[in-house]
């Protein structure tokens, strides 16, 4: 199994920056795709950014130009650099990965980290 530990959330003023990290454990598993999702109160969980095993990235329109997703395969860690934060970015942010061990492919979620942007 793979366990994900997220960190980096917190309270920041509008216009500020935060960097989220998602560290994965489970050496027998190969991480394929990574995604950062968020869920605001009363709203559905939405994809914020994704990065493939080959490094291709995609972003929600609402964060393009402000957020950057990256991964360090040697450390089994993913990052979400968030700049020019807005109050509407306030949500719980979740890391999501797809991984395989050569036999099966599974999906895993982190526990979530709160990001609060004050106006």
C-alpha positions in Angstrom: 0.0 0.0 0.0 0.9 3.6 -0.4 0.5 6.3 2.3 0.4 10.0 1.4 1.4 12.7 3.9 0.5 16.2 3.0 1.9 19.4 4.4 2.2 23.1 3.8 -1.3 24.4 4.2 -2.2 27.3 6.4 -3.6 30.8 6.6 -2.3 33.4 4.2 -3.4 36.9 3.0 -4.7 37.4 -0.5 -1.8 37.8 -2.9 0.4 35.6 -0.8 2.0 32.2 -1.6 2.0 28.7 -0.2 3.7 25.5 -1.2 2.0 22.2 -0.6 3.9 18.9 -0.4 2.7 15.4 -0.7 5.1 12.6 0.3 4.4 9.1 -0.7 5.7 5.9 1.1 5.6 2.4 -0.3 8.8 1.5 -2.1 7.3 -1.3 -4.1 4.9 1.0 -5.8 5.6 3.1 -8.9 3.8 6.4 -8.9 2.2 7.2 -12.3 -0.1 10.2 -12.3 -0.4 12.8 -9.5 -3.1 15.3 -9.0 -4.0 18.0 -6.5 -7.7 18.4 -5.8 -9.6 20.8 -3.6 -12.9 21.0 -1.9 -14.5 24.2 -0.6 -17.4 24.1 1.8 -20.6 23.2 0.1 -18.8 22.5 -3.2 -17.7 19.4 -5.0 -14.1 18.3 -5.1 -12.4 19.6 -8.2 -9.1 18.9 -9.9 -6.7 21.8 -9.5 -3.6 20.5 -11.3 -2.2 17.2 -12.5 1.1 15.9 -13.7 1.8 12.7 -15.5 4.7 10.3 -15.2 6.2 11.9 -18.2 6.0 15.4 -16.7 3.0 16.7 -18.7 0.9 19.1 -16.7 -2.7 20.3 -16.7 -4.4 23.0 -14.7 -7.9 24.2 -13.9 -8.6 27.5 -15.7 -9.0 29.2 -12.3 -5.4 28.6 -11.3 -3.5 28.8 -14.6 -0.6 31.2 -14.3 -0.7 31.2 -10.5 -0.2 27.5 -9.5 2.6 25.2 -10.5 2.6 21.4 -10.0 5.8 19.5 -9.9 7.2 16.1 -8.8 10.5 14.8 -7.5 10.5 11.1 -8.4 13.6 10.4 -6.4 11.8 11.6 -3.2 8.4 10.3 -4.2 7.1 13.7 -3.5 4.8 16.1 -5.3 4.4 19.8 -4.9 1.9 22.5 -5.6 3.3 26.0 -5.6 0.5 28.5 -5.2 1.1 32.1 -5.9 -1.2 35.2 -6.0 -3.6 33.4 -3.8 -7.2 34.6 -3.7 -10.0 34.1 -1.1 -11.7 31.8 -3.5 -8.8 29.4 -3.3 -9.8 28.7 0.2 -10.4 24.9 0.5 -9.1 21.6 1.7 -6.5 20.5 -0.7 -6.0 16.8 -1.4 -3.2 14.9 -3.1 -4.2 12.0 -5.3 -1.9 9.5 -7.0 -2.3 6.5 -9.3 0.4 3.9 -8.7 1.2 0.3 -9.7 3.3 -2.5 -8.3 3.7 -4.4 -11.5 0.6 -6.4 -10.8 -2.2 -4.0 -9.9 -2.9 -0.3 -10.2 -4.5 1.6 -7.3 -5.5 5.1 -6.5 -4.7 6.8 -3.2 -5.7 10.0 -1.5 -4.0 12.1 1.1 -5.7 13.2 4.3 -6.1 16.8 3.1 -4.5 20.1 4.2 -6.5 23.3 4.8 -5.7 26.4 2.9 -7.3 29.6 4.0 -6.8 32.9 2.1 -8.0 36.0 3.9 -9.1 39.1 2.0 
